[in-house]
Amino acid sequence: MQYQTTLRDAIAFEGPGLHTGQLGSVRVLPAPAGHGLRFRLDGAVEFPARAEYVVDTVRATVVGKGGHAVSTVEHLLSALLGCGVDNALIDVEGPEIPVEDGSAKVFADRIGTAGLATLHEARVRWIPTETRVFHDGDKVLIVAPAPAFRVRMIVDYRPPVGVQYVDAAITPDAYRTEIAPNRTFGFQDEIDDLIRRGLAKGGTLDNAVVFGPNGPLAPLRSPDEPARHKVLDLVGDFALLGAYPQCEVVAIKSGHKLHCTAVRELSPHGGEPSAVSATS
Ligand SMILES: [Zn+2]
């Protein structure tokens, strides 16, 4: 049996967001067993990190309640779930989580430095009882029963990215080294267009991989960094199940919208999960 965990100490981040460019500050605080991952926004509203609080998925996953919202939660949630943190209060001031280096590395490193405390209650797992398939146009997401959390990601972008395949067992050690360091990415012409439209205000060559016609404009951290970043994003969106996923996910060209649709449908209904969950 695995036990629930929380952080040994609070960790904090401050900086501009990728999309708004505005300053955000986040403190991630230890929390007791059964608390789960929860957000507190602007000192005003508090709610669980669950799919029913997703309010937008266009360029990032945005959660909110009662007129308060925070954008780009997926990289921090990914680091928390990937590193095996079951309980924490994510206390945010500002409209967006800081982008840091565009990956989950800074978050995962800080979680590693703080360390995890083991709590005296069994981990709450989300365990599917049957295989489910979700479609959105040419995107496909398959969620199947499995002995542990595993993600197989297939992306198919135009050159120079092309088709990439990553098979990742999501254990804390593998997550920290194989998934967390991979940065968000985009194509040079699309980014020029986003900037013209006043978007991607916090994007720089320091926090995103930019692909020109002939390849990345700066060295990659891994040859298949885009597909690995998509695994990172998926792990963050699956944190919104509200319990530790024990399933295999096969994702073909999927993104935040399809992830969040699936997670919303798969989430146990009727409030907080209170025991080992079996649902489909
Ligand atoms: Zn991302």
Residues whose N, C-alpha, C, O or C-beta is under 5 A from the ligand:
A	BS01	ZN	T184 H229 D233
